[in-house]
């Protein structure tokens, strides 16, 4: 299976980000989300913005599979990492509007109250 373009784009942003590129789409994106959450504190603001811009672009213009990978893979991995102590707030300002909306809707669906900082417009 060929590595998707979006995965190659994200991996090219920093050597800190790594995944098993043989995983299928959503699992690959979830693994990337876990890697991002583990290393976000070591990435520059620009690198965080670049990673999250790829995710936003996937949600905005990607195929149905790409959109699912971005949402149920990457973003849900970040929300899960947040539940385990990842400081999501430190990168929240770099989220695009589609990504923010998805996270807020997922929290609501999951019965999780989103903190006020998640509702502040960028």
Rosetta constraint file for C-alpha pairs under 8 A:
AtomPair CA 1 CA 22 HARMONIC 6.58 0.50
AtomPair CA 2 CA 22 HARMONIC 7.86 0.50
AtomPair CA 3 CA 7 HARMONIC 6.58 0.50
AtomPair CA 3 CA 8 HARMONIC 6.84 0.50
AtomPair CA 3 CA 21 HARMONIC 6.05 0.50
AtomPair CA 3 CA 22 HARMONIC 7.23 0.50
AtomPair CA 4 CA 8 HARMONIC 6.54 0.50
AtomPair CA 4 CA 25 HARMONIC 7.88 0.50
AtomPair CA 5 CA 9 HARMONIC 6.11 0.50
AtomPair CA 6 CA 10 HARMONIC 6.27 0.50
AtomPair CA 6 CA 54 HARMONIC 6.62 0.50
AtomPair CA 6 CA 58 HARMONIC 7.62 0.50
AtomPair CA 7 CA 11 HARMONIC 6.12 0.50
AtomPair CA 7 CA 28 HARMONIC 7.96 0.50
AtomPair CA 7 CA 29 HARMONIC 7.60 0.50
AtomPair CA 8 CA 12 HARMONIC 6.04 0.50
AtomPair CA 9 CA 13 HARMONIC 6.75 0.50
AtomPair CA 9 CA 54 HARMONIC 7.44 0.50
AtomPair CA 10 CA 14 HARMONIC 7.63 0.50
AtomPair CA 10 CA 17 HARMONIC 7.79 0.50
AtomPair CA 10 CA 50 HARMONIC 7.78 0.50
AtomPair CA 10 CA 51 HARMONIC 5.59 0.50
AtomPair CA 10 CA 54 HARMONIC 7.03 0.50
AtomPair CA 11 CA 15 HARMONIC 6.87 0.50
AtomPair CA 11 CA 17 HARMONIC 5.79 0.50
AtomPair CA 11 CA 18 HARMONIC 6.55 0.50
AtomPair CA 13 CA 17 HARMONIC 7.95 0.50
AtomPair CA 13 CA 47 HARMONIC 6.22 0.50
AtomPair CA 13 CA 50 HARMONIC 7.25 0.50
AtomPair CA 13 CA 51 HARMONIC 7.16 0.50
AtomPair CA 14 CA 43 HARMONIC 7.66 0.50
AtomPair CA 14 CA 47 HARMONIC 7.28 0.50
AtomPair CA 16 CA 39 HARMONIC 6.70 0.50
AtomPair CA 17 CA 32 HARMONIC 7.15 0.50
AtomPair CA 17 CA 35 HARMONIC 5.67 0.50
AtomPair CA 17 CA 36 HARMONIC 6.37 0.50
AtomPair CA 17 CA 39 HARMONIC 7.27 0.50
AtomPair CA 18 CA 32 HARMONIC 7.00 0.50
AtomPair CA 18 CA 35 HARMONIC 6.48 0.50
AtomPair CA 19 CA 28 HARMONIC 7.12 0.50
AtomPair CA 19 CA 31 HARMONIC 6.11 0.50
AtomPair CA 19 CA 32 HARMONIC 6.19 0.50
AtomPair CA 19 CA 35 HARMONIC 7.41 0.50
AtomPair CA 20 CA 28 HARMONIC 7.24 0.50
AtomPair CA 20 CA 31 HARMONIC 7.91 0.50
AtomPair CA 21 CA 28 HARMONIC 6.75 0.50
AtomPair CA 22 CA 28 HARMONIC 7.80 0.50
AtomPair CA 23 CA 27 HARMONIC 5.96 0.50
AtomPair CA 23 CA 28 HARMONIC 5.09 0.50
AtomPair CA 24 CA 28 HARMONIC 5.71 0.50
AtomPair CA 25 CA 29 HARMONIC 6.15 0.50
AtomPair CA 25 CA 65 HARMONIC 7.31 0.50
AtomPair CA 25 CA 66 HARMONIC 7.36 0.50
AtomPair CA 25 CA 69 HARMONIC 5.74 0.50
AtomPair CA 26 CA 30 HARMONIC 6.06 0.50
AtomPair CA 26 CA 65 HARMONIC 7.96 0.50
AtomPair CA 26 CA 68 HARMONIC 6.76 0.50
AtomPair CA 26 CA 69 HARMONIC 4.05 0.50
AtomPair CA 26 CA 70 HARMONIC 7.36 0.50
AtomPair CA 26 CA 72 HARMONIC 6.84 0.50
AtomPair CA 26 CA 73 HARMONIC 4.77 0.50
AtomPair CA 26 CA 74 HARMONIC 7.71 0.50
AtomPair CA 27 CA 31 HARMONIC 6.07 0.50
AtomPair CA 27 CA 69 HARMONIC 7.53 0.50
AtomPair CA 27 CA 73 HARMONIC 6.15 0.50
AtomPair CA 28 CA 32 HARMONIC 6.21 0.50
AtomPair CA 28 CA 69 HARMONIC 7.80 0.50
AtomPair CA 28 CA 73 HARMONIC 7.42 0.50
AtomPair CA 29 CA 33 HARMONIC 6.11 0.50
AtomPair CA 29 CA 69 HARMONIC 5.56 0.50
AtomPair CA 29 CA 70 HARMONIC 6.31 0.50
AtomPair CA 29 CA 73 HARMONIC 4.82 0.50
AtomPair CA 29 CA 74 HARMONIC 4.80 0.50
AtomPair CA 30 CA 34 HARMONIC 6.26 0.50
AtomPair CA 30 CA 69 HARMONIC 7.52 0.50
AtomPair CA 30 CA 72 HARMONIC 7.61 0.50
AtomPair CA 30 CA 73 HARMONIC 3.98 0.50
AtomPair CA 30 CA 74 HARMONIC 4.53 0.50
AtomPair CA 30 CA 75 HARMONIC 7.72 0.50
AtomPair CA 30 CA 76 HARMONIC 7.47 0.50
AtomPair CA 30 CA 77 HARMONIC 5.40 0.50
AtomPair CA 31 CA 35 HARMONIC 6.18 0.50
AtomPair CA 31 CA 73 HARMONIC 7.73 0.50
AtomPair CA 31 CA 74 HARMONIC 7.42 0.50
AtomPair CA 31 CA 77 HARMONIC 7.72 0.50
AtomPair CA 32 CA 36 HARMONIC 5.99 0.50
AtomPair CA 32 CA 74 HARMONIC 6.48 0.50
AtomPair CA 33 CA 37 HARMONIC 6.09 0.50
AtomPair CA 33 CA 73 HARMONIC 7.20 0.50
AtomPair CA 33 CA 74 HARMONIC 4.42 0.50
AtomPair CA 33 CA 75 HARMONIC 6.75 0.50
AtomPair CA 33 CA 77 HARMONIC 5.27 0.50
AtomPair CA 33 CA 78 HARMONIC 5.71 0.50
AtomPair CA 34 CA 38 HARMONIC 6.14 0.50
AtomPair CA 34 CA 74 HARMONIC 7.70 0.50
AtomPair CA 34 CA 77 HARMONIC 5.91 0.50
AtomPair CA 34 CA 78 HARMONIC 6.66 0.50
AtomPair CA 34 CA 81 HARMONIC 7.09 0.50
AtomPair CA 35 CA 39 HARMONIC 6.23 0.50
AtomPair CA 36 CA 40 HARMONIC 5.44 0.50
AtomPair CA 37 CA 78 HARMONIC 6.23 0.50
AtomPair CA 37 CA 81 HARMONIC 6.59 0.50
AtomPair CA 37 CA 86 HARMONIC 6.42 0.50
AtomPair CA 38 CA 86 HARMONIC 7.79 0.50
AtomPair CA 39 CA 43 HARMONIC 6.47 0.50
AtomPair CA 40 CA 44 HARMONIC 7.96 0.50
AtomPair CA 40 CA 48 HARMONIC 6.81 0.50
AtomPair CA 40 CA 91 HARMONIC 7.91 0.50
AtomPair CA 43 CA 47 HARMONIC 5.87 0.50
AtomPair CA 43 CA 48 HARMONIC 6.36 0.50
AtomPair CA 44 CA 48 HARMONIC 6.33 0.50
AtomPair CA 45 CA 49 HARMONIC 6.13 0.50
AtomPair CA 46 CA 50 HARMONIC 6.08 0.50
AtomPair CA 47 CA 51 HARMONIC 6.24 0.50
AtomPair CA 48 CA 52 HARMONIC 6.19 0.50
AtomPair CA 48 CA 91 HARMONIC 7.01 0.50
AtomPair CA 48 CA 94 HARMONIC 7.09 0.50
AtomPair CA 49 CA 53 HARMONIC 5.92 0.50
AtomPair CA 49 CA 94 HARMONIC 5.22 0.50
AtomPair CA 49 CA 95 HARMONIC 7.54 0.50
AtomPair CA 50 CA 54 HARMONIC 6.41 0.50
AtomPair CA 51 CA 55 HARMONIC 6.63 0.50
AtomPair CA 52 CA 56 HARMONIC 6.12 0.50
AtomPair CA 52 CA 94 HARMONIC 6.63 0.50
AtomPair CA 52 CA 95 HARMONIC 5.95 0.50
AtomPair CA 52 CA 96 HARMONIC 7.36 0.50
AtomPair CA 53 CA 57 HARMONIC 6.03 0.50
AtomPair CA 53 CA 94 HARMONIC 7.97 0.50
AtomPair CA 53 CA 95 HARMONIC 7.45 0.50
AtomPair CA 53 CA 96 HARMONIC 7.00 0.50
AtomPair CA 54 CA 58 HARMONIC 6.19 0.50
AtomPair CA 55 CA 59 HARMONIC 6.34 0.50
AtomPair CA 55 CA 70 HARMONIC 5.71 0.50
AtomPair CA 55 CA 74 HARMONIC 7.80 0.50
AtomPair CA 55 CA 99 HARMONIC 7.67 0.50
AtomPair CA 56 CA 60 HARMONIC 6.13 0.50
AtomPair CA 56 CA 70 HARMONIC 7.96 0.50
AtomPair CA 56 CA 95 HARMONIC 7.51 0.50
AtomPair CA 56 CA 96 HARMONIC 5.78 0.50
AtomPair CA 56 CA 97 HARMONIC 7.92 0.50
AtomPair CA 56 CA 98 HARMONIC 6.50 0.50
AtomPair CA 56 CA 99 HARMONIC 6.04 0.50
AtomPair CA 57 CA 61 HARMONIC 5.77 0.50
AtomPair CA 57 CA 62 HARMONIC 6.90 0.50
AtomPair CA 58 CA 62 HARMONIC 4.41 0.50
AtomPair CA 58 CA 63 HARMONIC 7.65 0.50
AtomPair CA 58 CA 66 HARMONIC 5.84 0.50
AtomPair CA 58 CA 67 HARMONIC 5.59 0.50
AtomPair CA 58 CA 70 HARMONIC 6.42 0.50
AtomPair CA 59 CA 66 HARMONIC 7.23 0.50
AtomPair CA 59 CA 67 HARMONIC 4.70 0.50
AtomPair CA 59 CA 70 HARMONIC 6.43 0.50
AtomPair CA 59 CA 71 HARMONIC 7.37 0.50
AtomPair CA 59 CA 98 HARMONIC 6.88 0.50
AtomPair CA 59 CA 99 HARMONIC 7.47 0.50
AtomPair CA 60 CA 67 HARMONIC 7.73 0.50
AtomPair CA 60 CA 98 HARMONIC 7.32 0.50
AtomPair CA 62 CA 66 HARMONIC 5.19 0.50
AtomPair CA 62 CA 67 HARMONIC 5.71 0.50
AtomPair CA 63 CA 67 HARMONIC 6.14 0.50
AtomPair CA 64 CA 68 HARMONIC 6.18 0.50
AtomPair CA 65 CA 69 HARMONIC 6.12 0.50
AtomPair CA 66 CA 70 HARMONIC 6.14 0.50
AtomPair CA 67 CA 71 HARMONIC 6.11 0.50
AtomPair CA 68 CA 72 HARMONIC 5.55 0.50
AtomPair CA 68 CA 73 HARMONIC 7.00 0.50
AtomPair CA 69 CA 73 HARMONIC 4.69 0.50
AtomPair CA 69 CA 74 HARMONIC 6.54 0.50
AtomPair CA 70 CA 74 HARMONIC 4.99 0.50
AtomPair CA 70 CA 75 HARMONIC 6.23 0.50
AtomPair CA 71 CA 75 HARMONIC 5.08 0.50
AtomPair CA 71 CA 76 HARMONIC 6.39 0.50
AtomPair CA 71 CA 99 HARMONIC 7.67 0.50
AtomPair CA 71 CA 102 HARMONIC 7.16 0.50
AtomPair CA 72 CA 76 HARMONIC 5.30 0.50
AtomPair CA 72 CA 77 HARMONIC 7.69 0.50
AtomPair CA 73 CA 77 HARMONIC 6.04 0.50
AtomPair CA 74 CA 78 HARMONIC 6.43 0.50
AtomPair CA 75 CA 79 HARMONIC 6.29 0.50
AtomPair CA 75 CA 99 HARMONIC 7.44 0.50
AtomPair CA 75 CA 103 HARMONIC 7.02 0.50
AtomPair CA 76 CA 80 HARMONIC 6.02 0.50
AtomPair CA 76 CA 103 HARMONIC 7.64 0.50
AtomPair CA 77 CA 81 HARMONIC 6.07 0.50
AtomPair CA 78 CA 82 HARMONIC 6.07 0.50
AtomPair CA 78 CA 86 HARMONIC 7.83 0.50
AtomPair CA 78 CA 88 HARMONIC 7.38 0.50
AtomPair CA 79 CA 83 HARMONIC 6.40 0.50
AtomPair CA 79 CA 88 HARMONIC 7.71 0.50
AtomPair CA 79 CA 103 HARMONIC 7.48 0.50
AtomPair CA 80 CA 84 HARMONIC 6.60 0.50
AtomPair CA 81 CA 85 HARMONIC 6.36 0.50
AtomPair CA 81 CA 86 HARMONIC 5.25 0.50
AtomPair CA 82 CA 86 HARMONIC 4.28 0.50
AtomPair CA 82 CA 87 HARMONIC 6.19 0.50
AtomPair CA 82 CA 88 HARMONIC 5.78 0.50
AtomPair CA 87 CA 91 HARMONIC 7.81 0.50
AtomPair CA 88 CA 92 HARMONIC 6.01 0.50
AtomPair CA 89 CA 93 HARMONIC 7.61 0.50
AtomPair CA 89 CA 117 HARMONIC 7.42 0.50
AtomPair CA 89 CA 118 HARMONIC 7.78 0.50
AtomPair CA 91 CA 95 HARMONIC 7.14 0.50
AtomPair CA 92 CA 100 HARMONIC 8.00 0.50
AtomPair CA 92 CA 118 HARMONIC 7.31 0.50
AtomPair CA 93 CA 122 HARMONIC 6.21 0.50
AtomPair CA 95 CA 99 HARMONIC 5.95 0.50
AtomPair CA 95 CA 100 HARMONIC 6.06 0.50
AtomPair CA 96 CA 100 HARMONIC 6.18 0.50
AtomPair CA 97 CA 101 HARMONIC 6.03 0.50
AtomPair CA 98 CA 102 HARMONIC 6.16 0.50
AtomPair CA 99 CA 103 HARMONIC 6.26 0.50
AtomPair CA 100 CA 104 HARMONIC 6.18 0.50
AtomPair CA 100 CA 118 HARMONIC 7.65 0.50
AtomPair CA 101 CA 105 HARMONIC 6.07 0.50
AtomPair CA 102 CA 106 HARMONIC 5.97 0.50
AtomPair CA 103 CA 107 HARMONIC 6.12 0.50
AtomPair CA 104 CA 108 HARMONIC 6.25 0.50
AtomPair CA 104 CA 114 HARMONIC 6.58 0.50
AtomPair CA 104 CA 118 HARMONIC 7.48 0.50
AtomPair CA 105 CA 109 HARMONIC 6.07 0.50
AtomPair CA 106 CA 110 HARMONIC 5.99 0.50
AtomPair CA 107 CA 111 HARMONIC 6.07 0.50
AtomPair CA 107 CA 112 HARMONIC 4.79 0.50
AtomPair CA 107 CA 113 HARMONIC 6.56 0.50
AtomPair CA 107 CA 114 HARMONIC 6.39 0.50
AtomPair CA 108 CA 112 HARMONIC 5.73 0.50
AtomPair CA 108 CA 113 HARMONIC 6.70 0.50
AtomPair CA 108 CA 114 HARMONIC 7.58 0.50
AtomPair CA 114 CA 118 HARMONIC 6.30 0.50
AtomPair CA 114 CA 119 HARMONIC 7.71 0.50
AtomPair CA 115 CA 119 HARMONIC 7.32 0.50
AtomPair CA 116 CA 120 HARMONIC 6.84 0.50
